[in-house]
Amino acid sequence: MILIDAVFIHSGGGKSLLDYLIEELNKTDQSYYYLFDSRLKNNLPFAIRGKYEFADGFRQRCCFYNNHKDKFSKVFCLGNIPPHIRLKKTNVLMYFHSVTYLTPPEEGDRKLMNFIKKKVFFSLISNVDQWLVQTESVKKILTAKINTRKEVKIVPFFKLLTPDILAPDVKSLKEPDTFLYLGTAEPHKNHKRLIDAFCLFYDRYKKGVLIITVGDQYPQIYKYVENKIKNNYPIRNLGYIKDRRKVALEYMRSKFVIFPSLKESFGLPLIESLQFDCKILAADLDYVQQVCRPSYQFDPRSTEQIFNAFEKSFDENLPESKLMINDKMKEMISIIVS
């Protein structure tokens, strides 16, 4: 039997990967056992073919492996942390998609928590038989940091969000001077610089609407956003959006996607936005160039450079953005079931 270990996956891009993986695994004739994060108890997308249970964090996950260490022929880990023990009779695959374990913390990160997570991660890497990643840039960082001779395969998979998800009568009408940034609000997402740059832009031109998704679970940046809104800056904070149709509607309406994140393993919104003909203004970093060719790039650590990106939106000759990566779900399924 094959175990799909999805502990620590409960929201954001990881949850999108998990939903797509379950959907495709349901189409095969293999038998699977799923270990889900307990935060998904009321948020599984559809019926699961096979057995499953939930684990509440690292300790319960360890108990699960202690009790089932000889049960599975293969383990596919989606949550970035390897099993805490070596499974001698099991082929352990790790789908690694979080560069935060490999890079220095950003200002504002919870440094102690990050330090502990990294210590745990590096102490368990010998329990992995094969590494799988989404892009060449992540492969380079991972290979250098863990100093492994084991194969690291590049197998990106993602389900495209397309306009088809919306009702037929929804019109594709771009609102002028709209800038969308979908994502959580960890420090590396770089919201403060983005907001400061947008406010400078609005002060000068009295144009533009910035659309973001900052939830109140990030109190510092959430309060910062609320204060800007109270000061009459045209910022629409949608909070966390669960409904994919609402996400699609925001892409449909927005003329630009602006993406100042300081580090990403993938950057799924960059890919999704291209299905809705958005022009991308993005950080001049490797993770962007691995997945798309933006209309304009900027230094994300410079508020002035982000301001310049907003200004660049006035250029009528701004080139179209272009997708540079393909979904390899069929290859991923083949790796899991073989």
C-alpha positions as CSV (number, residue, x, y, z in Angstrom):
1,M,0.0,0.0,0.0
2,I,1.1,3.6,-0.7
3,L,1.0,6.3,2.0
4,I,0.3,9.9,1.0
5,D,1.6,11.9,4.0
6,A,0.1,15.4,3.9
7,V,0.6,16.5,7.5
8,F,1.5,20.2,7.7
9,I,-0.5,20.9,4.5
10,H,-3.7,22.9,5.3
11,S,-3.8,26.1,3.2
12,G,-2.3,28.2,0.4
13,G,-0.3,26.7,-2.4
14,G,0.3,23.4,-0.6
15,K,-3.4,22.8,-0.2
16,S,-3.9,23.5,-3.9
17,L,-1.2,20.8,-4.7
18,L,-2.9,18.3,-2.3
19,D,-6.4,18.8,-3.8
20,Y,-5.1,18.3,-7.3
21,L,-3.1,15.2,-6.3
22,I,-6.1,13.6,-4.6
23,E,-8.3,14.3,-7.6
24,E,-5.8,12.5,-9.9
25,L,-5.0,9.6,-7.5
26,N,-8.7,8.9,-7.3
27,K,-8.6,8.1,-11.0
28,T,-6.1,5.3,-10.6
29,D,-6.7,1.7,-9.6
30,Q,-4.1,1.7,-6.8
31,S,-4.9,1.5,-3.1
32,Y,-3.8,4.5,-1.0
33,Y,-3.7,5.5,2.7
34,Y,-3.8,9.2,3.5
35,L,-2.4,10.9,6.5
36,F,-3.9,14.4,6.7
37,D,-3.2,17.4,8.8
38,S,-5.9,17.7,11.5
39,R,-6.7,21.2,10.4
40,L,-8.3,19.7,7.3
41,K,-11.0,17.7,9.1
42,N,-13.7,20.0,7.8
43,N,-12.0,21.0,4.5
44,L,-11.4,17.9,2.4
45,P,-12.4,18.8,-1.2
46,F,-14.2,15.7,-2.2
47,A,-14.6,12.0,-1.5
48,I,-11.4,10.1,-0.8
49,R,-10.8,6.7,-2.4
50,G,-9.0,4.8,0.2
51,K,-8.4,4.9,4.0
52,Y,-7.3,8.1,5.8
53,E,-6.8,9.5,9.2
54,F,-5.6,12.8,10.7
55,A,-2.6,13.8,12.7
56,D,-2.4,16.8,15.0
57,G,1.2,18.0,14.4
58,F,4.6,16.5,14.5
59,R,4.2,14.3,17.7
60,Q,1.1,12.5,16.4
61,R,2.7,12.0,13.1
62,C,5.7,10.3,14.8
63,C,3.3,8.0,16.6
64,F,1.7,7.1,13.3
65,Y,5.0,6.1,11.8
66,N,6.0,4.2,14.9
67,N,2.8,2.2,14.7
68,H,2.8,1.6,10.9
69,K,6.5,1.5,9.9
70,D,6.2,-1.8,8.1
71,K,2.8,-1.3,6.6
72,F,3.6,0.7,3.4
73,S,5.6,-0.1,0.3
74,K,6.0,3.5,-0.6
75,V,5.6,6.9,1.2
76,F,5.0,10.1,-0.6
77,C,5.6,13.1,1.7
78,L,4.0,16.4,0.6
79,G,4.6,18.4,3.8
80,N,8.4,19.1,3.4
81,I,9.4,17.2,6.6
82,P,10.7,13.6,6.2
83,P,9.6,10.8,8.5
84,H,11.3,10.9,11.9
85,I,12.5,7.3,11.5
86,R,14.2,5.4,8.7
87,L,11.7,3.1,7.0
88,K,13.9,0.3,5.9
89,K,11.3,-1.6,3.8
90,T,9.7,1.5,2.3
91,N,10.7,3.8,-0.6
92,V,10.3,7.3,0.8
93,L,9.6,10.1,-1.7
94,M,9.8,13.7,-0.6
95,Y,8.1,16.4,-2.7
96,F,10.0,19.5,-1.4
97,H,8.3,22.8,-2.0
98,S,9.4,25.2,0.8
99,V,12.6,27.1,0.3
100,T,12.2,28.7,3.8
101,Y,13.9,25.6,5.2
102,L,17.0,26.4,3.1
103,T,17.3,30.2,3.1
104,P,18.0,32.8,5.8
105,P,14.9,34.3,7.6
106,E,13.5,37.6,6.5
107,E,13.1,40.5,8.9
108,G,10.0,39.9,11.0
109,D,10.1,36.1,10.7
110,R,9.8,34.1,13.9
111,K,13.5,33.3,14.0
112,L,13.3,30.8,16.9
113,M,10.5,28.8,15.2
114,N,12.3,28.8,11.9
115,F,15.5,27.7,13.6
116,I,13.7,24.7,15.2
117,K,12.0,23.8,11.9
118,K,15.3,23.8,10.1
119,K,17.1,21.7,12.7
120,V,14.3,19.1,12.5
121,F,14.4,19.2,8.7
122,F,18.2,18.7,8.4
123,S,18.2,16.0,11.1
124,L,15.8,13.9,9.0
125,I,17.0,14.2,5.4
126,S,18.8,10.8,5.5
127,N,15.3,9.2,5.8
128,V,14.5,10.2,2.2
129,D,15.2,7.9,-0.7
130,Q,14.2,10.3,-3.6
131,W,13.7,14.1,-3.7
132,L,11.2,15.7,-6.0
133,V,11.0,19.5,-6.6
134,Q,9.1,22.0,-8.8
135,T,11.9,24.0,-10.5
136,E,15.5,24.0,-11.4
137,S,16.3,26.8,-9.0
138,V,14.9,24.9,-6.0
139,K,16.9,21.8,-7.1
140,K,20.1,23.8,-7.1
141,I,19.4,25.2,-3.6
142,L,18.4,21.9,-2.2
143,T,21.3,20.0,-3.7
144,A,23.8,22.5,-2.3
145,K,22.3,22.7,1.1
146,I,21.7,19.0,1.9
147,N,24.8,17.8,0.0
148,T,23.1,14.8,-1.4
149,R,24.1,12.3,-4.1
150,K,20.6,11.0,-4.3
151,E,18.6,11.9,-7.4
152,V,16.6,15.2,-7.3
153,K,13.9,15.2,-10.0
154,I,12.1,18.2,-11.3
155,V,8.4,17.4,-11.6
156,P,6.2,20.5,-11.3
157,F,2.5,19.9,-11.1
158,F,-0.3,22.4,-10.8
159,K,-4.0,22.5,-11.8
160,L,-4.7,25.6,-13.9
161,L,-7.4,27.9,-12.6
162,T,-9.2,29.0,-15.7
163,P,-12.2,31.3,-16.6
164,D,-14.2,28.1,-17.2
165,I,-14.8,27.9,-13.4
166,L,-17.0,31.0,-13.6
167,A,-20.6,31.3,-14.8
168,P,-20.9,31.8,-18.6
169,D,-22.5,35.3,-18.1
170,V,-19.4,36.6,-16.2
171,K,-17.8,39.1,-18.5
172,S,-14.1,39.4,-18.9
173,L,-13.9,43.1,-18.3
174,K,-10.6,44.4,-16.8
175,E,-10.9,47.2,-14.3
176,P,-8.4,49.9,-15.1
177,D,-5.3,50.4,-12.9
178,T,-6.1,47.4,-10.7
179,F,-3.1,45.6,-9.1
180,L,-3.8,42.2,-7.5
181,Y,-1.5,40.4,-5.1
182,L,-2.8,37.0,-3.8
183,G,-1.0,35.3,-1.0
184,T,-0.6,35.0,2.7
185,A,1.2,37.7,4.7
186,E,4.4,36.1,6.1
187,P,7.3,38.6,6.2
188,H,8.9,37.2,3.0
189,K,5.7,38.1,1.1
190,N,6.9,41.7,1.3
191,H,3.6,43.4,1.9
192,K,4.9,46.4,3.7
193,R,7.2,47.6,0.9
194,L,4.4,46.9,-1.6
195,I,1.8,49.0,0.4
196,D,4.3,51.8,0.9
197,A,5.1,51.9,-2.8
198,F,1.5,51.9,-3.8
199,C,0.6,54.7,-1.4
200,L,3.5,56.8,-2.9
201,F,2.1,56.0,-6.3
202,Y,-1.4,57.0,-5.3
203,D,-0.2,60.2,-3.7
204,R,1.4,61.2,-6.9
205,Y,-1.1,60.1,-9.5
206,K,-4.4,59.6,-7.7
207,K,-4.9,56.4,-9.6
208,G,-4.9,52.7,-8.9
209,V,-6.5,50.1,-6.6
210,L,-4.4,47.6,-4.7
211,I,-6.1,44.3,-4.0
212,I,-4.6,42.0,-1.4
213,T,-5.5,39.0,0.8
214,V,-4.1,39.7,4.3
215,G,-5.9,37.8,7.0
216,D,-6.1,38.9,10.7
217,Q,-3.9,36.0,11.6
218,Y,-1.1,38.3,10.6
219,P,-1.9,41.1,13.1
220,Q,1.0,43.4,12.4
221,I,0.6,43.8,8.7
222,Y,-3.2,43.5,9.0
223,K,-3.3,46.6,11.3
224,Y,-0.9,48.4,8.9
225,V,-3.3,47.7,6.0
226,E,-6.3,48.8,8.0
227,N,-4.7,52.1,8.9
228,K,-3.9,52.8,5.3
229,I,-7.5,52.1,4.4
230,K,-8.7,54.5,7.1
231,N,-6.5,57.1,5.5
232,N,-8.5,56.7,2.3
233,Y,-5.9,54.8,0.3
234,P,-7.8,52.6,-2.3
235,I,-6.7,49.2,-0.9
236,R,-9.2,46.3,-1.0
237,N,-8.2,43.7,1.5
238,L,-10.2,40.5,0.8
239,G,-8.8,38.4,3.6
240,Y,-8.1,34.7,3.0
241,I,-10.2,33.4,0.1
242,K,-11.2,29.8,0.2
243,D,-13.6,29.8,-2.8
244,R,-11.6,29.2,-6.0
245,R,-14.4,30.9,-8.0
246,K,-13.8,34.1,-6.1
247,V,-10.1,33.9,-6.8
248,A,-10.9,33.5,-10.5
249,L,-13.2,36.5,-10.4
250,E,-10.4,38.7,-9.0
251,Y,-8.0,37.5,-11.7
252,M,-10.7,38.2,-14.3
253,R,-11.2,41.8,-13.1
254,S,-7.6,42.7,-12.4
255,K,-5.5,44.2,-15.2
256,F,-2.2,43.6,-13.4
257,V,-0.8,41.1,-11.0
258,I,2.0,42.5,-8.9
259,F,4.2,40.0,-7.1
260,P,7.0,41.3,-4.8
261,S,7.6,38.2,-2.8
262,L,11.3,37.8,-1.7
263,K,11.3,34.0,-2.0
264,E,9.0,31.3,-3.4
265,S,9.4,27.7,-4.3
266,F,7.0,28.1,-7.1
267,G,4.7,31.2,-7.2
268,L,1.4,29.6,-8.3
269,P,-0.4,32.9,-8.7
270,L,2.0,33.9,-11.4
271,I,0.9,30.8,-13.4
272,E,-2.8,31.2,-12.6
273,S,-2.9,34.9,-13.6
274,L,-1.8,34.2,-17.1
275,Q,-4.9,32.2,-17.7
276,F,-6.9,35.4,-17.2
277,D,-4.7,37.6,-19.4
278,C,-3.2,39.6,-16.6
279,K,0.1,41.4,-17.1
280,I,2.6,40.5,-14.5
281,L,4.8,42.9,-12.6
282,A,7.2,40.7,-10.5
283,A,10.3,40.5,-8.5
284,D,13.5,40.1,-10.5
285,L,14.4,36.8,-8.8
286,D,15.0,33.2,-10.0
287,Y,11.7,31.8,-8.9
288,V,9.8,34.1,-11.2
289,Q,12.0,33.4,-14.2
290,Q,11.5,29.6,-13.7
291,V,7.7,29.9,-14.3
292,C,7.0,32.9,-16.4
293,R,8.3,35.8,-18.4
294,P,6.8,38.9,-16.7
295,S,5.8,42.1,-18.4
296,Y,8.2,44.0,-16.0
297,Q,10.6,43.0,-13.2
298,F,11.9,45.0,-10.3
299,D,14.1,44.8,-7.2
300,P,11.6,43.7,-4.5
301,R,13.8,45.0,-1.7
302,S,13.5,48.6,-3.0
303,T,10.3,50.5,-2.3
304,E,11.4,52.9,-5.1
305,Q,11.7,50.1,-7.6
306,I,8.2,48.8,-6.7
307,F,6.9,52.3,-7.1
308,N,8.5,52.3,-10.6
309,A,6.7,49.1,-11.4
310,F,3.4,50.8,-10.6
311,E,4.4,53.7,-12.9
312,K,5.4,51.2,-15.6
313,S,1.7,50.1,-15.8
314,F,1.0,53.4,-17.7
315,D,3.1,52.1,-20.6
316,E,0.8,51.1,-23.4
317,N,3.6,49.1,-25.0
318,L,4.2,47.0,-22.0
319,P,4.7,43.4,-23.3
320,E,2.4,40.5,-22.6
321,S,3.5,38.1,-19.9
322,K,4.3,34.5,-20.9
323,L,4.1,31.1,-19.2
324,M,7.4,29.1,-19.1
325,I,6.5,25.9,-17.3
326,N,4.2,22.9,-17.9
327,D,2.1,20.7,-15.6
328,K,3.7,17.2,-15.2
329,M,1.0,15.5,-13.1
330,K,1.0,12.4,-15.3
331,E,4.7,12.0,-14.6
332,M,4.2,12.5,-10.9
333,I,1.4,9.9,-10.8
334,S,3.7,7.5,-12.6
335,I,6.4,8.0,-10.0
336,I,4.1,7.5,-7.1
337,V,2.4,4.3,-8.4
338,S,5.4,2.6,-10.0
